[in-house]
Amino acid sequence: MKLPALHLNRKTMVELLRLSLPMVVSQGAFAVMIFTDRYFMSQIEPVQMAAALGGGVASFFSISLFLAMSCSALRFIILDSFIAQ
């Protein structure tokens, strides 16, 4: 059971950066949006801020749970395809 070696040269890293840059920008924009939303809510009243924090944590937990399960399943599928070769 030998996995193929990774070839991390400059061309590979540039391609990886090109593919990942939109995701990095998207996550950064999401963080700025959440910060701005919470800042304006804190200007209204702290109760709204506390409610948004609890809702955000519940939303993150719900998304993370299913994302982790799907990533784990995908990892096993990819690993099995490498082993089968």
GUMI-418984 format. One record per residue: residue number from 1; x, y, z of N, C-alpha, C in turn. Coordinates in Angstrom, 1 decimal. Layout:
<sites>
SITE   pos    neast   nnorth      nup   caeast   canorth     caup    ceast   cnorth      cup
SITE   NUM        X        Y        Z        X         Y        Z        X        Y        Z
...
</sites>
This chain:
<sites>
SITE   pos    neast   nnorth      nup   caeast   canorth     caup    ceast   cnorth      cup
SITE     1      0.8     -1.2      0.0      0.0       0.0      0.0      0.9      1.2      0.0
SITE     2      1.4      1.6     -1.2      2.2       2.8     -1.3      1.5      3.9     -2.0
SITE     3      1.4      5.0     -1.4      0.7       6.2     -2.0      1.7      6.9     -2.9
SITE     4      1.2      7.5     -4.0      2.1       8.3     -4.9      2.7      9.5     -4.2
SITE     5      3.9      9.7     -4.5      4.7      10.9     -3.9      4.1     12.2     -4.5
SITE     6      4.1     13.2     -3.6      3.7      14.5     -4.1      4.8     15.3     -4.7
SITE     7      4.5     15.9     -5.8      5.5      16.7     -6.5      5.2     18.2     -6.3
SITE     8      5.8     18.8     -5.3      5.5      20.2     -5.0      6.6     21.0     -5.6
SITE     9      6.5     21.4     -6.8      7.4      22.3     -7.4      6.7     23.7     -7.6
SITE    10      7.4     24.6     -8.2      6.8      26.0     -8.3      5.6     26.0     -9.1
SITE    11      5.5     25.2    -10.2      4.3      25.2    -11.0      3.1     24.7    -10.3
SITE    12      3.3     23.6     -9.5      2.2      23.1     -8.7      1.7     24.1     -7.7
SITE    13      2.6     24.8     -7.0      2.2      25.7     -6.0      1.5     26.9     -6.6
SITE    14      1.9     27.4     -7.8      1.2      28.5     -8.5     -0.2     28.0     -8.8
SITE    15     -0.3     26.8     -9.3     -1.7      26.3     -9.7     -2.5     26.2     -8.4
SITE    16     -2.0     25.7     -7.4     -2.7      25.6     -6.1     -3.2     27.0     -5.6
SITE    17     -2.3     27.9     -5.7     -2.7      29.3     -5.3     -3.7     29.9     -6.2
SITE    18     -3.6     29.6     -7.5     -4.6      30.1     -8.4     -6.0     29.5     -8.1
SITE    19     -6.0     28.2     -7.7     -7.3      27.6     -7.4     -7.9     28.0     -6.1
SITE    20     -7.0     28.3     -5.1     -7.5      28.6     -3.8     -7.7     30.0     -3.5
SITE    21     -7.2     30.9     -4.3     -7.4      32.3     -4.1     -8.9     32.8     -4.0
SITE    22     -9.8     32.3     -4.9    -11.2      32.7     -4.7    -11.8     32.3     -3.4
SITE    23    -11.4     31.1     -2.9    -11.9      30.7     -1.6    -11.4     31.5     -0.5
SITE    24    -10.1     31.9     -0.5     -9.5      32.7      0.5    -10.2     34.1      0.5
SITE    25    -10.4     34.7     -0.6    -11.1      36.0     -0.7    -12.5     35.9     -0.2
SITE    26    -13.2     34.8     -0.6    -14.6      34.6     -0.1    -14.7     34.5      1.4
SITE    27    -13.8     33.7      2.0    -13.8      33.6      3.5    -13.4     34.9      4.1
SITE    28    -12.5     35.7      3.6    -12.2      37.0      4.1    -13.3     37.9      4.0
SITE    29    -14.0     37.9      2.9    -15.2      38.8      2.8    -16.3     38.4      3.8
SITE    30    -16.5     37.1      4.0    -17.5      36.6      4.9    -17.1     37.1      6.4
SITE    31    -15.8     37.1      6.7    -15.4      37.5      8.0    -15.6     39.0      8.2
SITE    32    -15.4     39.8      7.2    -15.6      41.2      7.3    -17.1     41.5      7.4
SITE    33    -17.9     40.7      6.7    -19.4      40.9      6.7    -19.9     40.6      8.1
SITE    34    -19.4     39.5      8.7    -19.9      39.1     10.1    -19.4     40.2     11.1
SITE    35    -18.2     40.7     11.0    -17.7      41.7     11.9    -18.6     43.0     11.8
SITE    36    -18.9     43.4     10.5    -19.7      44.6     10.3    -21.1     44.4     10.9
SITE    37    -21.7     43.3     10.7    -23.0      43.0     11.2    -23.0     43.0     12.7
SITE    38    -22.1     42.4     13.3    -22.0      42.4     14.8    -21.7     43.8     15.3
SITE    39    -20.9     44.6     14.7    -20.6      45.9     15.1    -21.9     46.8     15.1
SITE    40    -22.7     46.7     14.0    -23.9      47.5     14.0    -24.9     47.1     14.9
SITE    41    -25.0     45.8     15.2    -25.9      45.3     16.2    -25.5     45.7     17.6
SITE    42    -24.2     45.8     17.9    -23.8      46.2     19.2    -24.1     47.7     19.4
SITE    43    -24.3     48.5     18.3    -24.7      49.9     18.5    -26.1     50.0     18.8
SITE    44    -27.0     49.1     18.5    -28.4      49.1     18.8    -28.6     48.8     20.2
SITE    45    -28.3     47.5     20.6    -28.5      47.1     22.0    -27.7     45.8     22.1
SITE    46    -27.1     45.6     23.3    -26.3      44.3     23.5    -27.2     43.0     23.4
SITE    47    -28.5     43.1     23.6    -29.3      41.9     23.6    -29.3     41.3     22.2
SITE    48    -29.4     42.2     21.1    -29.3      41.7     19.8    -27.9     41.1     19.4
SITE    49    -26.9     41.7     20.0    -25.6      41.2     19.8    -25.4     39.8     20.4
SITE    50    -26.0     39.6     21.6    -25.9      38.3     22.2    -26.7     37.2     21.4
SITE    51    -27.9     37.7     20.9    -28.7      36.7     20.1    -28.0     36.4     18.8
SITE    52    -27.3     37.3     18.2    -26.6      37.0     16.9    -25.4     36.1     17.2
SITE    53    -24.8     36.2     18.3    -23.7      35.4     18.6    -24.1     33.9     18.8
SITE    54    -25.2     33.7     19.5    -25.7      32.4     19.7    -26.2     31.8     18.4
SITE    55    -26.9     32.5     17.6    -27.3      32.0     16.3    -26.1     31.7     15.4
SITE    56    -25.1     32.5     15.4    -23.9      32.3     14.6    -23.2     31.0     15.0
SITE    57    -23.1     30.8     16.3    -22.4      29.5     16.8    -23.3     28.3     16.4
SITE    58    -24.6     28.4     16.6    -25.5      27.3     16.2    -25.4     27.0     14.7
SITE    59    -25.3     28.0     13.9    -25.2      27.9     12.4    -23.9     27.2     12.1
SITE    60    -22.8     27.7     12.7    -21.5      27.2     12.4    -21.4     25.7     12.8
SITE    61    -22.0     25.4     13.9    -22.0      24.0     14.4    -22.7     23.1     13.4
SITE    62    -23.9     23.5     13.0    -24.7      22.7     12.0    -24.0     22.5     10.7
SITE    63    -23.4     23.5     10.2    -22.7      23.4      8.9    -21.4     22.6      9.1
SITE    64    -20.7     22.8     10.2    -19.4      22.1     10.4    -19.6     20.6     10.6
SITE    65    -20.7     20.2     11.2    -21.0      18.8     11.4    -21.1     18.1     10.1
SITE    66    -22.0     18.6      9.2    -22.2      17.9      8.0    -21.0     18.0      7.0
SITE    67    -20.3     19.1      7.1    -19.1      19.3      6.3    -18.0     18.3      6.7
SITE    68    -17.8     18.2      8.0    -16.8      17.2      8.4    -17.2     15.8      8.1
SITE    69    -18.4     15.4      8.1    -18.8      14.1      7.8    -18.6     13.8      6.3
SITE    70    -19.0     14.8      5.4    -18.8      14.6      4.0    -17.3     14.6      3.6
SITE    71    -16.5     15.4      4.3    -15.1      15.4      4.0    -14.4     14.1      4.4
SITE    72    -14.8     13.6      5.5    -14.3      12.3      5.9    -14.7     11.2      5.0
SITE    73    -15.9     11.2      4.5    -16.4      10.2      3.5    -15.6     10.3      2.2
SITE    74    -15.4     11.5      1.8    -14.7      11.8      0.5    -13.2     11.3      0.6
SITE    75    -12.7     11.6      1.8    -11.3      11.2      2.0    -11.1      9.7      1.9
SITE    76    -12.1      8.9      2.4    -12.0       7.4      2.3    -12.2      7.0      0.9
SITE    77    -13.1      7.7      0.1    -13.3       7.3     -1.3    -12.0      7.5     -2.1
SITE    78    -11.4      8.7     -1.9    -10.2       9.0     -2.6     -9.0      8.1     -2.2
SITE    79     -8.9      7.8     -0.9     -7.9       6.9     -0.5     -8.1      5.5     -1.1
SITE    80     -9.3      5.0     -1.1     -9.6       3.7     -1.7     -9.2      3.7     -3.2
SITE    81     -9.5      4.8     -3.9     -9.2       4.8     -5.3     -7.7      4.8     -5.5
SITE    82     -6.9      5.4     -4.6     -5.4       5.3     -4.7     -4.9      3.9     -4.4
SITE    83     -5.5      3.3     -3.5     -5.0       1.9     -3.1     -5.4      0.9     -4.2
SITE    84     -6.5      1.1     -4.8     -7.0       0.2     -5.9     -6.1      0.3     -7.1
SITE    85     -5.4      1.3     -7.3     -4.5       1.5     -8.5     -3.3      0.7     -8.3
</sites>
